[in-house]
Amino acid sequence: MTETMRAVVLDAPGPPEALVIRDLPVPTPQPGWVLIEVKAFGLNRSELHTRLGLAEGVTFPRVIGIEATGVVAACPGGEFEPGQQVVTMMGGMGRQIDGGYAEYTCVRAEHVIAFSSGLEWATLGAVPEMLQTAYGSLTVGLDAQPGQSILIRGGTSSVGMATAILAKQRGMTVFATTRDPARAASLTAIGVDHVLVDDGDVSAQVRAIAPAGVDTALELVGTPTLPDTLRCVRVHGVVCFTGMLSNEWIVRDFYPIGYLPQGVRLTAYSGEAGDLPAGVLQDYLDVVAAGRAQVPLDRAYAFDEIVDAHRALEHGHGSGKLVVTV
């Protein structure tokens, strides 16, 4: 193993050009930690928030990145075998500890999930945080049941598309929004039943189809659309607040009785690696490999294209996940 690695370092919040590739020492794992040779990593709004200076608890300089996919390079505690394919996510990555935007990353063993797949690394790199968030939102956040209906607000985001795929596998009726009519086809292609062009009054569109409202709704845009999303849901239905595509997550002057429709339940989800069972990850990858589902991958970038990749992340023009291969 080489003693140095290339890593993307953020010295302080700034524009995409603030992300600089540097040579750093390869981390040395202690017992209970795993050194991963990174093959690919997904880009997330979380890292955009860090780069824009909106994230709390980040110290600089920092190798950002809340997830990574690759193979075990070293594991002193023996929790994983060297060479084993693994994903890792959260656990302070990219904020309190250096993250996945590097050739190697070192994380606690409890934040590592093993898998086995012949899929391309770019495809695999899109999966961990996206699947964990989608699965956790459906199970922990919404307690979604087979046959129920779900509205996904922010449907062409990577998490939105992954949630739609999982929801269809559960036999749910899926409503999903996009602000761009040209992107409707990307939602229909993954099985979305009702594609709604977000004009700010999605609740009227939902209730034209389902007069009593949908059973569940996943809010991925943030607080600006949350009141309208709440109005889409039936009495005793559930809205889960998971995403902040708008970069706005504080509800100002929150007055619950005036804000929440009567009888509608509001929950939230922000999970860790432990919320994604290894069997769920493996099953998803197996279904993708068999051609029965797809990973919503928008584009894979080379490591040296990190500035271009972050520019695309910030402008949000794609449908699905942006990935960097190492």
N, C-alpha and C positions, 0 to 999 in steps of 0.2 A: 504494500500500500504506500502511496506517496505521502509525504509528511505535510504537504500543503494542498489546498483545494481552492477552487474558484467559488466565490459566494457573492450574492447581491447584497450590498450594504446600504442602509439608509442612515446617514449621519444626523439628519434632522428633517422634519416635515418639509415638503416642497413639491414641485412639479414632477412629472415622470422622469425628467433628466436627473433628479436627485438620487435615483437608483443607480449605484455605481458598482461595477464588477471588480472585486479585489481578490488577491491571494491571501488566504488566512490559514492558520494551522488546522489540520484535521482534528476534531475533538477526540479526547480520550475517554471512553466510557468507563464509569465506575460500576460496581455490582448493582444490579437493579436497573441499569440503563442499557440502551441498545444503540449502537452506531449503525446507521443505515446509509448505504450507498444509494443516493437518490437517482432514479431513472427519469422521473417526471414529477411535476407538481402543478396543481390547479391554482388558478387565480381566484380570489374571493373579494367580496366587498369589504370584508374585515381589513384586508391589507390596504385597500384604497383608503379606508378610514384612518389607518395608521399613517399612511403617506401624507394625507391631508391634515394631519394633526388633530383629528377628531376622536382618536381612541384614548382611553384612560389607562394609566398604569404601564406605559411603555417607556423604557429607558433607551437612550441612544448613545453611540451608534448601535444599530441592531440589524441582524440578518432577519428579514421579515419572512412571513409565510406560515400559515396555520395548518398546513398539511403537506404530506409528501408520500410518494410511492416509490418502492425500490426493493433492494435486497439487503439482508442482514450482513454487515461487514464484520461486526464483533459484538459479542454478548457475554460479558464475563460471568453473569449470574446463571447462564444456561437456560434462560426462559425460551429462547429461540435458537435454531440452528443457523450457523453461517451459510449464506446462500439462499435462505428461505425468502420467498416473496412476501412482502409486508406492506401495509399502509399505516400511516400515523396521522393524527390530527389533534388539534386543541392542546390541552395540557399546558397552556402558557406559551406555546410555540409562537415565535415571531413577536412576542410582547415581553414576557419575563425571561424567556430563554431564546437563543437563536433558533430560527425556524427553517423552513423547507426550501428557501430560495438559494440552494447551494448544492455542491457535488456530494456533500455528506451532511447528515444532521444527527444529533444525539438527543434521545428522548427517553423518558421513563418507560419501562417495559409495560406498565399498565395502559399506556396510550398507544400500543402497537397491536395490530390485528394481522394474523397470518392468512394467506390465501394461496391458491395455486391456479394459474390461468395461462393460456397461450395467447391471450389477446395482446395487441400492440401496447407498448408502454404509454403512448399518447392517450389511448383509450382508457387504460387502467388509471392513469394520472388524473382523469376527470372525475373519478368515482368517489373517493373516500368522504370528503366533507359534504359533497352534494348528496350522497346516499344517506349519510348519518343524519343530516338535517331534514331530509325528506321523510325518512323512516321515523325519526324521533317526533317530527311534527304530527305525522299521522297517528302514531301509537300513543306517545306520552301527551302531546298537546291536544289532540282532537279525540282520542279514543275512537277512531273511525271504524265503522262496522261494515261488513260486506252488504252491498245493496243500497247503502246510503248515497246521498248526493253530496258533492263537494264543489265549492267555488275556489279557484286558485287565482288570487289577485296578484298579478305579476307573472303570468303564465309562461312567457318566453324566457324567463331567467332559468339558469341551470337547475336550481332547486325546484322551481315551478314545473319544469318539464319532467324531472325525476319523480316528483310527487304524482304527476298525472300518470306516469307509467306504473308506479306502485298501486295507485288507486284503481286503475283499470284491471290490474292483476287481482284486486280484491272484489271485482265486480261492481265497482261504484260508478255512478253517473257523474261525469266530470264536466264542469263549467270552467273555462279559463279565459283570462283577459289578456289583451295586448293593446298597446296604444297605436300600433302600426298595422293597418289592414293587410299590408303586404306580407306580414309575418303569420297570418292566420293559417296558411297552409302547413307551416312547420308544426302547429299544434294539432291540426286535423290528422297529420301523418302519424302521430304517436297515439291516436285514439281518442282525443278530446271530443266529447259529444256536442258541446255547445261552445263555440268560440265567440267571445264578446269583445267588441272594440270599445276600449275604455274611454268614454266621453265624460267621465266624472260622475255619472249617474248610472252606475252599473246595477243598482238595486232595482230600478225600473225595468231593465232588460231581464234580470233574473226572474222577477215576479211575473213578467209576461209569459215566461215558460213554466215556472213553478210558483203559482200564486201564493202558496203558504210560505214560501222561502225554502232555501236549501237546508240540508241537515247540518252541514259543516262548512267552514270557510277558512282558508289559509291566507293570512295577510303577509305578503312579501314586499309590498311597496313602502309601508311605513305609516306614520301617524296622519299624513294628509288625506289618505284614502280610507283610514280605519272607520270613521263614522258611517260612510256609505257601505263599506263591507259588512258592518254590524247590521245594517238595515236589510241585507240580503238573506238573513238567516231566520229560520222559523223560531217560534217560542220553544225554549229548551234546547235549541240548537247551540253549537259551539263555534266560536271564532278563535283561532290560534294566531297570536302575533309572533312571527318568527323573523321576518326580514325587514330591511331598511334600505331598499333600493333608492329611496328618495334622500337618504342621509339625514332624515328627520325622525327621531325616535322619542322625543319628549312630548307628552300631551299637556299643553299649557292650561292652567286653571281647570283641572279635571273635576267636574261635578258629576258623580256617577249616575244620579237619577236622571239628569238631563242628557247625559252622554250615551248611556246604555239603553237600547230598546228593552222594553219590559220582557223579562224572562229569558233574554239572550245571555249566554255565558261567554266570558272572555278569559282566555288562558294565554300562556306564553311558552315558548320553547327556545332554549339555547343550550345545546347538549355537549357531551364529551364523547370520546371514543367508546367508553363503556356502554353507551346507549345503542351502539350498533353491534349486535351479536355477530360473531364470526360466521355462523351459518347463514345469516341473512346476506352478508357480503358475498360469500361463496355462491349461494343460490342465484343471486342477481348476476354475477359474472358468468355463471354457467348458462343461464337463460339467454344472456347476451351472446355468448359464444355459439349457442344453438340457433341463433337468429330469431328468437321469439320476443326479444326486447332490444332496445338500443340505448346506447349511452349518448345523451344529448351533448355531443362535442361540437362546438362551433369552429374552433381553429386551434392548431398546435403551432407554437412558436419555438424557434431555437433559443438556447440560453442567451446568446448575444443580442437577441431581439427583445429583451425584457422591457426596455423603454417603450417600444412600439406596442407591446402587449398591454402595458399599463395604460397607455393612451387609449387603446380600444376598450379596456375595462372601464375607464372613467366615462367614456362617451356612450357606452352601453348599446352599441349598434347591433350586436350579434344575437343569435338565438342559441342558447345553450352555453356550455362551459368553455372557457379559455384555458389552455394548458401550455406549459413550457416543458419541453423535453431536454434532458441534461446529457 
